[in-house]
């Protein structure tokens, strides 16, 4: 038996969009490339079309992640999502991301995490239960490209989030 639709929590894991190639600046200071800017606005439109409007955004402090969110936000339309920028998400592993999400207020139904590979796909793999979409699971097992997002549904509370406790329902890559 599945949880009623209004009780489902959704976790969207987004890899930042395409960044400029590394130069002399530190990696966390790399901005988005033009292609990444286009990807980000398409992601926003895709999230809006799928009714995946985040109430809370947990975003890496890296420049390319913050720029990705700002452009995704524009693509979402007239919405106000709470933004929390976290230095810890820049080099976070699965355990750190899960710890952050477990702290989310239970009233929040949709959370977006904007981060980096290989962590984004690793979190999706770790959370995916046996009821997950097989194609989506295979996709995240091989890693995700820039501006790709995974959608997971959780019937329990954020505090109960654990390995294999969510259903991976989709992985969406930008088009064009």
GUKOL-308081 format. One record per residue: x, y, z of N, C-alpha, C in turn; residue number from 0. Coordinates in steps of 0.1 Angstrom, whole numbers, plus 5000, padded with zeros to 4 digits. Example, Ala and Ser with C-alpha at 12.3 -4.5 7.8 and 13.67 -1.06 7.14 Angstrom:
% GUKOL-308081
+------+------+------+-------+-------+-------+------+------+------+-----+
| n.c1 | n.c2 | n.c3 | ca.c1 | ca.c2 | ca.c3 | c.c1 | c.c2 | c.c3 | pos |
+------+------+------+-------+-------+-------+------+------+------+-----+
| 5132 | 4943 | 5078 |  5123 |  4955 |  5078 | 5132 | 4967 | 5078 |   0 |
| 5128 | 4978 | 5071 |  5137 |  4989 |  5071 | 5129 | 5000 | 5079 |   1 |
+------+------+------+-------+-------+-------+------+------+------+-----+
% end
This chain:
% GUKOL-308081
+------+------+------+-------+-------+-------+------+------+------+-----+
| n.c1 | n.c2 | n.c3 | ca.c1 | ca.c2 | ca.c3 | c.c1 | c.c2 | c.c3 | pos |
+------+------+------+-------+-------+-------+------+------+------+-----+
| 5008 | 4988 | 5000 |  5000 |  5000 |  5000 | 5009 | 5012 | 5000 |   0 |
| 5006 | 5022 | 4991 |  5014 |  5034 |  4991 | 5008 | 5045 | 4999 |   1 |
| 5016 | 5055 | 5002 |  5012 |  5066 |  5010 | 5003 | 5075 | 5002 |   2 |
| 4993 | 5082 | 5008 |  4985 |  5091 |  5001 | 4994 | 5102 | 4994 |   3 |
| 4990 | 5107 | 4982 |  4998 |  5116 |  4974 | 5002 | 5128 | 4983 |   4 |
| 4993 | 5133 | 4991 |  4997 |  5145 |  4999 | 5006 | 5143 | 5010 |   5 |
| 5010 | 5130 | 5013 |  5019 |  5126 |  5023 | 5033 | 5123 | 5017 |   6 |
| 5034 | 5122 | 5004 |  5047 |  5119 |  4998 | 5056 | 5132 | 4998 |   7 |
| 5068 | 5129 | 5001 |  5079 |  5139 |  5001 | 5087 | 5136 | 4988 |   8 |
| 5092 | 5147 | 4982 |  5100 |  5145 |  4970 | 5113 | 5152 | 4972 |   9 |
| 5124 | 5144 | 4968 |  5137 |  5149 |  4969 | 5142 | 5149 | 4954 |  10 |
| 5147 | 5161 | 4950 |  5152 |  5163 |  4936 | 5167 | 5165 | 4938 |  11 |
| 5175 | 5157 | 4932 |  5189 |  5158 |  4932 | 5194 | 5163 | 4919 |  12 |
| 5200 | 5174 | 4918 |  5204 |  5181 |  4906 | 5219 | 5183 | 4905 |  13 |
| 5226 | 5178 | 4895 |  5240 |  5181 |  4893 | 5240 | 5195 | 4886 |  14 |
| 5249 | 5203 | 4890 |  5251 |  5216 |  4885 | 5252 | 5215 | 4869 |  15 |
| 5249 | 5226 | 4863 |  5250 |  5227 |  4848 | 5265 | 5228 | 4844 |  16 |
| 5267 | 5228 | 4831 |  5280 |  5228 |  4825 | 5288 | 5240 | 4829 |  17 |
| 5300 | 5238 | 4834 |  5308 |  5249 |  4838 | 5320 | 5252 | 4828 |  18 |
| 5325 | 5263 | 4830 |  5337 |  5267 |  4822 | 5348 | 5257 | 4825 |  19 |
| 5358 | 5255 | 4816 |  5369 |  5246 |  4819 | 5378 | 5252 | 4830 |  20 |
| 5384 | 5244 | 4837 |  5393 |  5249 |  4848 | 5404 | 5258 | 4842 |  21 |
| 5407 | 5268 | 4849 |  5418 |  5277 |  4846 | 5427 | 5279 | 4858 |  22 |
| 5430 | 5291 | 4860 |  5439 |  5294 |  4871 | 5432 | 5296 | 4885 |  23 |
| 5419 | 5298 | 4884 |  5411 |  5300 |  4896 | 5408 | 5286 | 4903 |  24 |
| 5405 | 5287 | 4915 |  5401 |  5275 |  4923 | 5389 | 5268 | 4917 |  25 |
| 5388 | 5255 | 4917 |  5377 |  5248 |  4911 | 5364 | 5253 | 4916 |  26 |
| 5362 | 5256 | 4929 |  5349 |  5261 |  4934 | 5345 | 5275 | 4928 |  27 |
| 5354 | 5281 | 4922 |  5351 |  5295 |  4916 | 5348 | 5294 | 4901 |  28 |
| 5348 | 5282 | 4895 |  5345 |  5281 |  4881 | 5330 | 5285 | 4878 |  29 |
| 5328 | 5294 | 4869 |  5314 |  5298 |  4866 | 5308 | 5289 | 4855 |  30 |
| 5295 | 5291 | 4853 |  5288 |  5283 |  4842 | 5293 | 5287 | 4829 |  31 |
| 5294 | 5278 | 4820 |  5296 |  5281 |  4805 | 5283 | 5285 | 4799 |  32 |
| 5283 | 5291 | 4787 |  5271 |  5295 |  4781 | 5261 | 5283 | 4779 |  33 |
| 5267 | 5271 | 4776 |  5258 |  5259 |  4775 | 5252 | 5256 | 4788 |  34 |
| 5259 | 5258 | 4799 |  5253 |  5256 |  4812 | 5242 | 5265 | 4816 |  35 |
| 5243 | 5277 | 4811 |  5233 |  5287 |  4814 | 5220 | 5283 | 4807 |  36 |
| 5221 | 5278 | 4794 |  5210 |  5273 |  4787 | 5204 | 5261 | 4794 |  37 |
| 5213 | 5252 | 4798 |  5208 |  5240 |  4805 | 5200 | 5243 | 4817 |  38 |
| 5204 | 5253 | 4825 |  5198 |  5256 |  4837 | 5184 | 5261 | 4835 |  39 |
| 5182 | 5270 | 4825 |  5168 |  5275 |  4823 | 5159 | 5264 | 4818 |  40 |
| 5164 | 5254 | 4810 |  5156 |  5243 |  4806 | 5153 | 5234 | 4818 |  41 |
| 5162 | 5233 | 4827 |  5159 |  5225 |  4839 | 5147 | 5231 | 4847 |  42 |
| 5148 | 5245 | 4849 |  5137 |  5252 |  4856 | 5124 | 5249 | 4849 |  43 |
| 5123 | 5250 | 4836 |  5111 |  5248 |  4829 | 5106 | 5234 | 4830 |  44 |
| 5115 | 5224 | 4830 |  5112 |  5210 |  4832 | 5107 | 5207 | 4846 |  45 |
| 5113 | 5213 | 4856 |  5108 |  5211 |  4869 | 5094 | 5217 | 4871 |  46 |
| 5092 | 5229 | 4865 |  5079 |  5235 |  4866 | 5068 | 5227 | 4859 |  47 |
| 5071 | 5222 | 4847 |  5062 |  5213 |  4840 | 5058 | 5201 | 4847 |  48 |
| 5068 | 5195 | 4855 |  5065 |  5183 |  4863 | 5060 | 5186 | 4877 |  49 |
| 5057 | 5198 | 4879 |  5052 |  5203 |  4893 | 5061 | 5199 | 4904 |  50 |
| 5074 | 5200 | 4901 |  5085 |  5198 |  4911 | 5091 | 5211 | 4916 |  51 |
| 5082 | 5219 | 4922 |  5086 |  5232 |  4927 | 5092 | 5231 | 4941 |  52 |
| 5105 | 5233 | 4943 |  5110 |  5231 |  4956 | 5106 | 5242 | 4966 |  53 |
| 5103 | 5238 | 4978 |  5100 |  5247 |  4988 | 5114 | 5251 | 4995 |  54 |
| 5123 | 5242 | 4994 |  5136 |  5244 |  5000 | 5147 | 5239 | 4990 |  55 |
| 5157 | 5247 | 4989 |  5169 |  5244 |  4981 | 5181 | 5243 | 4989 |  56 |
| 5188 | 5232 | 4989 |  5201 |  5230 |  4996 | 5211 | 5231 | 4984 |  57 |
| 5220 | 5241 | 4984 |  5229 |  5243 |  4973 | 5243 | 5244 | 4977 |  58 |
| 5252 | 5237 | 4970 |  5266 |  5239 |  4972 | 5270 | 5253 | 4970 |  59 |
| 5280 | 5257 | 4977 |  5285 |  5271 |  4977 | 5294 | 5274 | 4964 |  60 |
| 5297 | 5263 | 4957 |  5305 |  5265 |  4944 | 5298 | 5275 | 4935 |  61 |
| 5305 | 5283 | 4928 |  5299 |  5293 |  4919 | 5290 | 5287 | 4909 |  62 |
| 5294 | 5276 | 4903 |  5286 |  5270 |  4892 | 5273 | 5264 | 4898 |  63 |
| 5273 | 5259 | 4910 |  5261 |  5254 |  4916 | 5251 | 5266 | 4919 |  64 |
| 5256 | 5276 | 4925 |  5248 |  5288 |  4928 | 5242 | 5294 | 4916 |  65 |
| 5250 | 5295 | 4905 |  5245 |  5301 |  4892 | 5235 | 5291 | 4886 |  66 |
| 5237 | 5278 | 4887 |  5227 |  5269 |  4882 | 5214 | 5271 | 4889 |  67 |
| 5214 | 5272 | 4903 |  5201 |  5275 |  4910 | 5195 | 5288 | 4905 |  68 |
| 5202 | 5298 | 4904 |  5196 |  5311 |  4901 | 5189 | 5311 | 4887 |  69 |
| 5195 | 5304 | 4878 |  5189 |  5303 |  4865 | 5177 | 5292 | 4865 |  70 |
| 5178 | 5282 | 4872 |  5167 |  5272 |  4874 | 5155 | 5280 | 4880 |  71 |
| 5158 | 5288 | 4890 |  5147 |  5296 |  4897 | 5140 | 5304 | 4887 |  72 |
| 5147 | 5311 | 4878 |  5141 |  5319 |  4868 | 5131 | 5311 | 4859 |  73 |
| 5136 | 5299 | 4855 |  5128 |  5290 |  4847 | 5116 | 5284 | 4854 |  74 |
| 5116 | 5284 | 4867 |  5104 |  5280 |  4875 | 5093 | 5289 | 4875 |  75 |
| 5095 | 5302 | 4872 |  5085 |  5312 |  4872 | 5084 | 5319 | 4885 |  76 |
| 5073 | 5324 | 4888 |  5071 |  5332 |  4900 | 5069 | 5324 | 4913 |  77 |
| 5080 | 5318 | 4918 |  5080 |  5310 |  4930 | 5090 | 5315 | 4940 |  78 |
| 5088 | 5313 | 4952 |  5097 |  5317 |  4963 | 5102 | 5304 | 4970 |  79 |
| 5114 | 5300 | 4967 |  5119 |  5288 |  4974 | 5129 | 5293 | 4984 |  80 |
| 5129 | 5287 | 4996 |  5140 |  5290 |  5006 | 5153 | 5285 | 5001 |  81 |
| 5163 | 5293 | 5001 |  5177 |  5288 |  4997 | 5186 | 5288 | 5008 |  82 |
| 5193 | 5276 | 5010 |  5203 |  5274 |  5020 | 5216 | 5270 | 5012 |  83 |
| 5226 | 5279 | 5012 |  5239 |  5276 |  5006 | 5248 | 5270 | 5016 |  84 |
| 5254 | 5259 | 5012 |  5262 |  5251 |  5022 | 5276 | 5248 | 5016 |  85 |
| 5286 | 5253 | 5023 |  5300 |  5250 |  5019 | 5302 | 5235 | 5020 |  86 |
| 5295 | 5228 | 5029 |  5297 |  5213 |  5031 | 5293 | 5205 | 5019 |  87 |
| 5284 | 5210 | 5010 |  5279 |  5203 |  4999 | 5289 | 5202 | 4988 |  88 |
| 5299 | 5211 | 4988 |  5309 |  5211 |  4977 | 5317 | 5198 | 4976 |  89 |
| 5321 | 5193 | 4988 |  5328 |  5180 |  4988 | 5321 | 5169 | 4995 |  90 |
| 5308 | 5171 | 4997 |  5301 |  5161 |  5005 | 5300 | 5148 | 4999 |  91 |
| 5299 | 5138 | 5007 |  5296 |  5124 |  5003 | 5282 | 5121 | 5006 |  92 |
| 5278 | 5109 | 5004 |  5264 |  5104 |  5006 | 5260 | 5107 | 5020 |  93 |
| 5268 | 5103 | 5030 |  5263 |  5105 |  5044 | 5261 | 5119 | 5048 |  94 |
| 5269 | 5128 | 5043 |  5267 |  5143 |  5046 | 5255 | 5148 | 5039 |  95 |
| 5252 | 5144 | 5027 |  5240 |  5149 |  5020 | 5227 | 5144 | 5028 |  96 |
| 5227 | 5131 | 5031 |  5216 |  5125 |  5038 | 5214 | 5132 | 5052 |  97 |
| 5225 | 5135 | 5059 |  5224 |  5142 |  5072 | 5217 | 5156 | 5070 |  98 |
| 5221 | 5163 | 5059 |  5215 |  5176 |  5057 | 5200 | 5175 | 5054 |  99 |
| 5196 | 5165 | 5046 |  5182 |  5163 |  5042 | 5174 | 5159 | 5054 | 100 |
| 5180 | 5151 | 5063 |  5173 |  5146 |  5075 | 5169 | 5157 | 5084 | 101 |
| 5176 | 5169 | 5083 |  5173 |  5180 |  5092 | 5162 | 5189 | 5086 | 102 |
| 5157 | 5186 | 5075 |  5146 |  5195 |  5068 | 5133 | 5194 | 5077 | 103 |
| 5127 | 5205 | 5078 |  5114 |  5207 |  5085 | 5104 | 5197 | 5078 | 104 |
| 5096 | 5190 | 5086 |  5087 |  5180 |  5081 | 5075 | 5187 | 5073 | 105 |
| 5073 | 5200 | 5074 |  5063 |  5206 |  5066 | 5067 | 5208 | 5052 | 106 |
| 5080 | 5207 | 5049 |  5085 |  5208 |  5035 | 5082 | 5195 | 5028 | 107 |
| 5076 | 5197 | 5016 |  5072 |  5185 |  5008 | 5082 | 5182 | 4997 | 108 |
| 5089 | 5193 | 4991 |  5098 |  5191 |  4980 | 5111 | 5198 | 4983 | 109 |
| 5122 | 5191 | 4982 |  5135 |  5196 |  4985 | 5144 | 5194 | 4972 | 110 |
| 5151 | 5204 | 4968 |  5160 |  5203 |  4957 | 5174 | 5205 | 4963 | 111 |
| 5183 | 5195 | 4959 |  5197 |  5196 |  4963 | 5205 | 5199 | 4950 | 112 |
| 5213 | 5210 | 4950 |  5221 |  5213 |  4938 | 5236 | 5210 | 4942 | 113 |
| 5242 | 5200 | 4936 |  5255 |  5196 |  4940 | 5263 | 5191 | 4928 | 114 |
| 5272 | 5181 | 4931 |  5283 |  5177 |  4922 | 5283 | 5162 | 4921 | 115 |
| 5289 | 5158 | 4910 |  5292 |  5144 |  4908 | 5305 | 5141 | 4914 | 116 |
| 5307 | 5129 | 4919 |  5298 |  5117 |  4918 | 5288 | 5116 | 4929 | 117 |
| 5287 | 5126 | 4938 |  5278 |  5126 |  4949 | 5263 | 5125 | 4945 | 118 |
| 5259 | 5133 | 4936 |  5245 |  5134 |  4932 | 5240 | 5120 | 4928 | 119 |
| 5247 | 5113 | 4919 |  5243 |  5100 |  4915 | 5244 | 5090 | 4926 | 120 |
| 5255 | 5091 | 4934 |  5257 |  5082 |  4945 | 5246 | 5083 | 4956 | 121 |
| 5241 | 5095 | 4958 |  5229 |  5096 |  4968 | 5217 | 5090 | 4962 | 122 |
| 5214 | 5092 | 4949 |  5203 |  5086 |  4943 | 5204 | 5070 | 4943 | 123 |
| 5215 | 5065 | 4941 |  5217 |  5050 |  4941 | 5215 | 5045 | 4956 | 124 |
| 5220 | 5053 | 4965 |  5219 |  5048 |  4979 | 5205 | 5048 | 4984 | 125 |
| 5197 | 5058 | 4980 |  5183 |  5059 |  4984 | 5173 | 5050 | 4977 | 126 |
| 5177 | 5046 | 4965 |  5167 |  5039 |  4956 | 5163 | 5026 | 4962 | 127 |
| 5150 | 5024 | 4964 |  5145 |  5011 |  4969 | 5143 | 5002 | 4958 | 128 |
| 5138 | 4990 | 4961 |  5135 |  4980 |  4951 | 5123 | 4984 | 4942 | 129 |
| 5115 | 4993 | 4947 |  5104 |  4997 |  4940 | 5107 | 5008 | 4930 | 130 |
| 5120 | 5012 | 4929 |  5124 |  5022 |  4920 | 5123 | 5018 | 4905 | 131 |
| 5122 | 5029 | 4897 |  5122 |  5026 |  4882 | 5135 | 5020 | 4878 | 132 |
| 5134 | 5009 | 4871 |  5147 |  5002 |  4867 | 5156 | 5010 | 4858 | 133 |
| 5150 | 5017 | 4848 |  5158 |  5025 |  4839 | 5165 | 5037 | 4846 | 134 |
| 5157 | 5043 | 4855 |  5163 |  5054 |  4862 | 5174 | 5050 | 4871 | 135 |
| 5172 | 5038 | 4877 |  5183 |  5033 |  4886 | 5195 | 5030 | 4878 | 136 |
| 5194 | 5024 | 4867 |  5206 |  5021 |  4858 | 5213 | 5033 | 4854 | 137 |
| 5205 | 5044 | 4851 |  5211 |  5057 |  4847 | 5219 | 5062 | 4859 | 138 |
| 5214 | 5063 | 4871 |  5222 |  5069 |  4882 | 5234 | 5060 | 4885 | 139 |
| 5233 | 5047 | 4883 |  5244 |  5038 |  4886 | 5256 | 5041 | 4878 | 140 |
| 5254 | 5047 | 4866 |  5266 |  5050 |  4857 | 5270 | 5065 | 4858 | 141 |
| 5263 | 5072 | 4867 |  5266 |  5087 |  4869 | 5257 | 5095 | 4860 | 142 |
| 5256 | 5108 | 4863 |  5247 |  5117 |  4856 | 5255 | 5128 | 4850 | 143 |
| 5251 | 5133 | 4838 |  5257 |  5144 |  4831 | 5253 | 5157 | 4838 | 144 |
| 5259 | 5168 | 4834 |  5256 |  5181 |  4839 | 5241 | 5184 | 4837 | 145 |
| 5235 | 5191 | 4846 |  5221 |  5196 |  4846 | 5211 | 5185 | 4846 | 146 |
| 5215 | 5173 | 4850 |  5206 |  5161 |  4851 | 5201 | 5161 | 4865 | 147 |
| 5188 | 5157 | 4866 |  5182 |  5156 |  4880 | 5175 | 5143 | 4881 | 148 |
| 5176 | 5138 | 4894 |  5169 |  5126 |  4898 | 5158 | 5129 | 4907 | 149 |
| 5147 | 5123 | 4906 |  5135 |  5125 |  4914 | 5132 | 5113 | 4923 | 150 |
| 5132 | 5115 | 4936 |  5129 |  5104 |  4945 | 5117 | 5107 | 4953 | 151 |
| 5109 | 5097 | 4956 |  5097 |  5099 |  4965 | 5099 | 5092 | 4978 | 152 |
| 5095 | 5098 | 4989 |  5097 |  5092 |  5002 | 5084 | 5093 | 5009 | 153 |
| 5079 | 5081 | 5014 |  5066 |  5080 |  5021 | 5067 | 5084 | 5035 | 154 |
| 5079 | 5083 | 5041 |  5081 |  5087 |  5055 | 5085 | 5101 | 5057 | 155 |
| 5091 | 5104 | 5069 |  5095 |  5117 |  5072 | 5110 | 5119 | 5067 | 156 |
| 5114 | 5132 | 5066 |  5128 |  5135 |  5062 | 5137 | 5129 | 5072 | 157 |
| 5134 | 5129 | 5085 |  5142 |  5124 |  5096 | 5144 | 5109 | 5094 | 158 |
| 5135 | 5102 | 5087 |  5136 |  5087 |  5085 | 5143 | 5084 | 5072 | 159 |
| 5148 | 5093 | 5065 |  5155 |  5091 |  5053 | 5167 | 5082 | 5055 | 160 |
| 5167 | 5071 | 5048 |  5178 |  5061 |  5050 | 5181 | 5054 | 5037 | 161 |
| 5192 | 5047 | 5036 |  5195 |  5039 |  5024 | 5183 | 5030 | 5020 | 162 |
| 5180 | 5030 | 5007 |  5169 |  5022 |  5002 | 5155 | 5025 | 5007 | 163 |
| 5153 | 5038 | 5011 |  5140 |  5042 |  5017 | 5132 | 5050 | 5008 | 164 |
| 5136 | 5053 | 4996 |  5129 |  5062 |  4987 | 5127 | 5055 | 4973 | 165 |
| 5118 | 5059 | 4966 |  5115 |  5053 |  4953 | 5121 | 5063 | 4942 | 166 |
| 5131 | 5059 | 4935 |  5136 |  5067 |  4924 | 5126 | 5065 | 4912 | 167 |
| 5120 | 5077 | 4909 |  5109 |  5076 |  4899 | 5113 | 5081 | 4885 | 168 |
| 5124 | 5090 | 4885 |  5128 |  5095 |  4872 | 5142 | 5101 | 4873 | 169 |
| 5148 | 5101 | 4861 |  5161 |  5108 |  4859 | 5159 | 5116 | 4846 | 170 |
| 5161 | 5129 | 4847 |  5158 |  5138 |  4836 | 5170 | 5146 | 4832 | 171 |
| 5174 | 5144 | 4819 |  5186 |  5152 |  4814 | 5181 | 5163 | 4805 | 172 |
| 5188 | 5174 | 4804 |  5184 |  5185 |  4796 | 5184 | 5181 | 4781 | 173 |
| 5175 | 5187 | 4773 |  5175 |  5184 |  4759 | 5181 | 5196 | 4751 | 174 |
| 5185 | 5193 | 4739 |  5190 |  5204 |  4730 | 5204 | 5206 | 4732 | 175 |
+------+------+------+-------+-------+-------+------+------+------+-----+
% end
